[in-house]
Amino acid sequence: MTTRTDAEIRPVLHAAMALVAAGGLKGLSLRPLAERMGTTVSALSHRFGLKDELIAALIDAARDEDDEFLDGWLARIRVVGPLDGALLADLTDAILADMVGPHATRTLFYCELLLGAPSRPEIAAPLAAWRARRLAFWRAAAEPLDRPELGGVLHAFSTDEAAHGLALGDLAAYRWLRRLALHRLCGAVVPLPGSSDLRQFAVFHDMLGELMQGPDGYRPPQLSEQQAAMAGHISKLIIAEGVDAVTHRAIAARVGVASSTLAYHFPRQEDLLKAGLEDIIVRMHGRVYRPAHSYSTADEDLSSVEISRATFALTLAAARMPSLKACAADTRRRRGENLLFILNRQVVGESPFDLLSAQALSITGIGQIILDGLLEGAPDTIDFSLIDQLRAIALGAR
């Protein structure tokens, strides 16, 4: 393999990340990358290898940049003073703000890779190395607290929360809810006597929901019966591969119609996306708003995988499409409502869990599912041990 210097690969990386930020993983290919670089596919291939080699090199280069960012934060954590749960929560909140602020393009790149990994095996190995490095960082950051599970918890929580930060980071209510959840995870998962955080949670939880009723609230597209039936196929592709996988050709093949027929019902790709995302939204609201006791225990785990990828895909889409911001905010604030019922159902006697603890656990669990890169399969292949550990710790502290 040709030896490459950082000076050579980083301009290509930044061009690739800009393409992914603008349009998803479809930008992570040779032709659009060559056009953005003002060169040719053959020139890129000659210098950086075939497509899979180039993609691996770009992910490695992004990981190296991320290493510099994380190493800087780890050095700060080690010198700011004696570390306790409250300080670690505030530091984690600052790191997340940094990830979705000055480093938003790389964070979006990472999130899109995680969402696309199950359908793009060429990114699996280099992405696994990047994911392992982030886990090592969070474990090192949490090490002084002598809580073995906390590094993994923060790794999972930050994965899902980073996507929300990209879409909602300018909203004070969202940032306050994130901070409250982190203080629960880094301290006591269940409320302490005299704690006021649940009152704060209720105020900002409601404030975030006001977006749906405001002038910028979500306005669903009006679909015919035929369009609604096709929308189900679009949403399945979004959940499986991400928003950028949606094309007229791909959806026509799934529906079993000619591309021209599909184009009659959905003239633009944007029309396809809106229909698929609306189907996801309807399904999520059916999951969120229907009574939790109506669930079947047998399908809870498997439906959690689908709903996790759906909300993650919707949130990443909202980072690019302002019309979805209110819906992403509403989905974020609703996290935990049904998990609270499930947690309380599993407790003998009075349960210590409240909506804030359930929301913090829900975000952590969804982040772990995204990191696992699973869509379908046996529920026992999903790693729910983090949630089980936190639940056991909370119950043991009663």
C-alpha positions in Angstrom: 0.0 0.0 0.0 1.2 3.5 -0.8 2.5 5.5 2.2 0.5 8.6 2.8 1.2 11.6 5.0 -1.3 13.5 7.1 -0.8 16.5 4.9 -2.0 14.4 1.9 -5.0 12.6 3.4 -6.5 15.4 5.5 -7.7 17.6 2.6 -9.4 14.6 1.1 -10.9 13.7 4.5 -12.3 17.2 5.0 -13.8 17.1 1.5 -15.3 13.7 2.2 -16.8 14.9 5.6 -18.3 17.9 3.9 -20.0 15.7 1.3 -21.3 13.3 4.0 -22.5 16.3 6.0 -24.4 17.6 3.0 -25.9 14.4 1.7 -25.1 11.4 3.7 -22.9 8.4 3.0 -23.6 8.5 -0.7 -21.0 11.2 -0.8 -18.4 8.8 0.5 -17.4 7.5 -3.0 -14.8 8.3 -5.6 -16.7 10.3 -8.2 -18.3 13.0 -6.0 -15.1 13.2 -4.0 -13.0 13.7 -7.1 -15.3 16.4 -8.3 -15.1 18.2 -5.0 -11.3 17.9 -5.0 -11.1 19.2 -8.5 -9.4 16.0 -9.7 -10.3 12.7 -11.4 -11.3 9.3 -10.1 -8.2 7.8 -11.7 -5.9 10.3 -9.9 -7.6 9.6 -6.6 -7.3 5.8 -7.1 -3.7 6.1 -8.2 -2.7 8.0 -5.0 -5.0 6.5 -2.4 -6.0 3.0 -3.8 -9.3 1.5 -4.7 -12.6 2.7 -3.2 -12.5 0.5 -0.1 -8.9 1.4 0.6 -9.7 5.1 0.3 -12.7 4.8 2.6 -10.6 2.9 5.2 -7.9 5.6 5.0 -10.4 8.4 5.4 -12.0 6.7 8.5 -8.5 6.2 9.9 -7.7 9.8 9.3 -10.9 11.0 11.0 -10.1 8.7 14.0 -6.7 10.3 14.2 -8.2 13.8 14.3 -10.7 12.6 16.9 -7.9 11.2 19.0 -6.3 14.6 19.1 -9.6 16.1 20.2 -10.2 13.4 22.9 -6.6 13.5 24.2 -7.0 17.2 24.7 -10.1 16.7 26.8 -8.6 13.9 28.8 -5.7 16.1 29.7 -8.1 18.8 30.9 -10.1 16.2 32.9 -7.0 15.1 34.7 -6.0 18.6 35.9 -9.2 20.4 36.7 -9.3 19.0 40.2 -10.7 16.1 42.3 -13.2 14.4 40.1 -16.7 13.6 41.4 -19.9 12.6 39.6 -21.2 16.2 39.3 -17.9 17.5 37.8 -17.7 14.6 35.3 -21.3 15.2 34.3 -20.5 18.9 33.6 -17.3 18.0 31.7 -19.2 15.4 29.6 -21.8 18.1 28.8 -19.0 20.4 27.7 -17.4 17.7 25.5 -20.7 17.0 23.8 -21.2 20.7 23.2 -17.7 20.7 21.6 -18.5 17.7 19.5 -21.6 19.2 18.0 -20.2 22.7 17.8 -16.7 23.3 16.4 -16.4 19.6 15.6 -19.9 19.0 14.2 -18.8 17.9 10.7 -16.6 15.1 12.1 -19.4 14.1 14.6 -21.9 13.9 11.8 -19.5 11.8 9.8 -19.1 9.4 12.7 -22.9 9.2 13.3 -23.6 8.5 9.6 -20.9 5.8 9.6 -22.6 4.1 12.6 -26.0 4.2 10.9 -24.6 2.9 7.6 -22.3 0.2 8.9 -24.8 -2.7 8.8 -25.3 -2.2 5.0 -21.7 -1.2 4.1 -19.3 -3.9 5.2 -16.3 -2.0 3.8 -16.5 0.5 6.7 -17.0 -2.0 9.5 -13.3 -2.7 10.4 -12.0 0.9 10.4 -15.1 2.1 12.1 -14.7 -0.6 14.8 -11.2 0.8 15.6 -12.6 4.3 15.9 -15.5 3.1 18.1 -13.0 1.3 20.4 -10.9 4.4 20.7 -13.9 6.4 21.9 -14.8 3.7 24.4 -11.2 3.8 25.7 -11.5 7.6 26.1 -14.7 7.4 28.2 -13.4 4.7 30.3 -10.2 6.7 31.1 -12.3 9.8 31.8 -14.5 7.9 34.3 -11.8 5.9 35.9 -11.2 8.1 38.9 -14.8 7.5 40.0 -14.2 3.8 40.5 -17.4 2.8 38.7 -16.5 0.2 36.2 -19.7 0.5 34.2 -19.6 4.3 33.8 -17.2 4.6 30.9 -19.4 2.4 28.8 -22.5 4.2 29.9 -21.1 7.6 28.8 -19.8 6.1 25.6 -23.3 4.8 24.7 -25.1 7.9 26.0 -22.9 10.3 24.1 -23.4 8.3 20.8 -27.2 8.9 20.8 -27.0 12.3 22.3 -24.5 13.6 19.8 -27.1 13.1 17.0 -29.6 15.1 19.0 -27.0 17.8 19.7 -26.4 18.2 16.0 -30.1 18.8 15.4 -31.1 20.6 18.6 -28.0 22.0 20.1 -29.1 25.6 19.7 -32.1 25.0 22.0 -31.6 25.9 25.7 -34.3 23.5 26.8 -32.6 20.6 25.0 -29.2 21.4 26.6 -30.7 21.6 30.1 -32.3 18.2 29.6 -29.0 16.7 28.5 -27.2 18.1 31.5 -29.9 16.7 33.9 -29.6 13.3 32.4 -25.8 13.3 32.7 -26.0 14.3 36.4 -28.2 11.3 36.9 -25.9 8.9 35.1 -22.8 10.2 36.8 -24.4 10.4 40.2 -27.5 8.6 41.5 -29.6 7.2 38.7 -32.7 7.5 40.9 -33.7 10.8 42.6 -32.1 11.6 45.9 -34.2 12.9 48.8 -35.0 16.5 48.4 -33.7 16.6 44.8 -35.2 19.3 42.6 -34.0 17.9 39.3 -37.3 16.3 38.4 -39.1 19.7 38.7 -36.4 21.2 36.4 -36.9 18.3 34.0 -40.7 18.8 33.8 -40.2 22.5 33.0 -37.8 22.0 30.1 -39.4 18.8 29.0 -42.6 20.8 28.4 -40.6 23.7 26.8 -39.1 21.4 24.3 -42.5 20.1 23.3 -43.8 23.6 22.6 -41.9 23.4 19.2 -44.6 21.1 17.9 -47.3 23.7 18.4 -45.4 26.7 17.3 -45.1 28.2 13.8 -42.2 26.0 13.0 -43.9 22.8 14.2 -43.9 19.7 12.1 -46.4 19.7 9.2 -46.9 16.2 7.8 -47.3 15.7 4.1 -50.7 14.8 2.7 -50.5 11.3 1.2 -52.9 9.4 -0.9 -53.7 5.8 -0.1 -51.2 4.6 -2.7 -48.5 7.0 -1.5 -49.0 5.9 2.1 -48.5 2.2 1.1 -45.3 3.1 -0.7 -44.1 5.1 2.3 -43.8 2.0 4.3 -41.1 0.7 1.9 -39.3 4.0 2.1 -39.2 4.0 5.9 -37.8 0.5 6.0 -34.9 1.5 3.7 -34.3 4.6 5.8 -34.1 2.5 9.0 -31.9 -0.1 7.3 -29.4 2.1 5.5 -30.1 5.8 6.3 -31.7 8.7 4.5 -29.1 8.9 1.7 -30.0 5.4 0.5 -33.4 6.6 -0.7 -33.5 6.9 -4.5 -36.3 6.4 -7.0 -34.6 3.3 -8.4 -34.1 1.7 -4.9 -37.7 2.4 -3.8 -39.2 1.3 -7.1 -37.4 -2.0 -6.8 -38.7 -2.5 -3.3 -42.3 -1.6 -4.2 -42.2 -3.6 -7.4 -43.2 -0.8 -9.8 -41.4 1.1 -12.6 -39.4 4.1 -11.6 -41.6 6.3 -13.8 -44.7 5.1 -11.8 -43.0 6.0 -8.5 -41.9 9.3 -9.9 -45.5 10.1 -10.8 -46.5 9.8 -7.1 -43.2 11.3 -5.7 -41.6 13.6 -8.4 -38.6 14.6 -6.3 -36.3 12.7 -4.0 -37.3 15.2 -1.3 -40.9 13.9 -1.7 -39.7 10.3 -1.2 -37.8 11.4 2.0 -40.7 13.3 3.5 -43.1 10.3 2.9 -40.7 7.8 4.5 -39.9 10.0 7.4 -43.6 10.7 8.0 -44.1 6.9 8.1 -41.4 6.6 10.7 -42.9 9.5 12.7 -46.3 7.9 12.7 -44.9 4.6 13.8 -42.8 6.2 16.6 -45.8 8.2 17.8 -47.8 4.9 17.9 -45.0 3.4 20.0 -44.6 6.5 22.2 -48.2 7.4 22.8 -50.0 4.1 23.0 -50.4 2.7 26.5 -47.2 1.0 27.6 -49.1 -2.0 29.0 -50.3 -2.9 25.5 -46.8 -4.1 24.6 -46.0 -7.8 24.2 -43.0 -8.7 26.3 -41.9 -11.1 23.5 -41.3 -8.4 21.0 -40.0 -5.6 23.2 -36.3 -6.2 22.5 -36.6 -6.6 18.7 -38.8 -3.6 18.3 -36.3 -1.6 20.4 -33.7 -2.2 17.6 -36.0 -0.9 14.9 -37.2 2.1 16.9 -33.6 3.0 17.9 -32.4 3.1 14.3 -35.5 4.9 13.2 -35.1 7.7 15.8 -31.4 8.0 15.1 -32.0 8.3 11.3 -34.8 10.8 11.9 -32.5 12.9 14.2 -29.7 12.9 11.7 -32.1 14.0 8.9 -33.3 16.8 11.2 -29.7 18.1 11.4 -30.0 18.8 7.6 -33.8 19.5 7.2 -35.1 22.2 9.5 -38.7 21.1 8.9 -38.0 18.0 11.0 -36.5 19.9 13.9 -39.7 20.1 16.0 -40.4 16.4 15.5 -36.9 15.5 16.5 -37.3 17.6 19.6 -40.6 15.9 20.5 -39.1 12.5 19.9 -36.1 13.4 22.2 -38.3 14.6 25.0 -40.5 11.5 24.8 -37.6 9.2 25.4 -38.1 7.1 28.5 -41.9 7.3 28.8 -42.5 3.6 27.9 -39.2 2.5 29.5 -40.4 3.9 32.8 -43.4 1.6 32.7 -41.2 -1.4 31.8 -38.7 -0.5 34.6 -41.5 -0.1 37.2 -43.2 -3.4 36.1 -39.9 -5.2 36.9 -39.6 -3.9 40.5 -41.2 -5.6 43.5 -42.6 -3.0 45.8 -42.2 0.7 45.4 -40.1 1.7 42.4 -37.4 4.3 42.7 -37.4 5.2 39.0 -38.9 8.4 37.7 -39.2 9.9 34.2 -35.8 11.5 34.3 -34.0 8.3 35.2 -35.9 6.4 32.6 -35.0 9.0 29.9 -31.3 8.8 30.8 -31.4 5.0 30.6 -33.3 5.1 27.4 -30.8 7.3 25.6 -28.0 5.1 26.9 -29.7 2.0 25.7 -30.4 3.4 22.2 -26.8 4.6 21.9 -25.6 1.1 22.7 -27.9 -0.4 20.0 -26.5 2.0 17.5 -23.0 1.1 18.5 -23.8 -2.6 18.2 -24.8 -2.0 14.6 -27.8 -4.3 14.7 -31.0 -4.1 12.8 -32.5 -7.6 12.8 -31.6 -10.9 14.5 -31.9 -12.6 17.8 -32.7 -10.2 20.6 -30.0 -11.9 22.8 -27.3 -10.5 20.4 -28.0 -7.0 21.7 -25.9 -5.8 24.6 -28.3 -4.6 27.3 -25.8 -5.2 30.1 -25.2 -1.5 30.7 -28.9 -0.8 31.5 -29.1 -4.0 33.6 -26.0 -2.8 35.6 -27.4 0.7 36.2 -30.8 -0.7 37.1 -29.2 -3.1 39.6 -27.1 -0.3 41.1 -30.2 1.9 41.5 -32.2 -0.9 43.1 -29.3 -1.8 45.4 -29.1 1.8 46.6 -32.8 1.9 47.7 
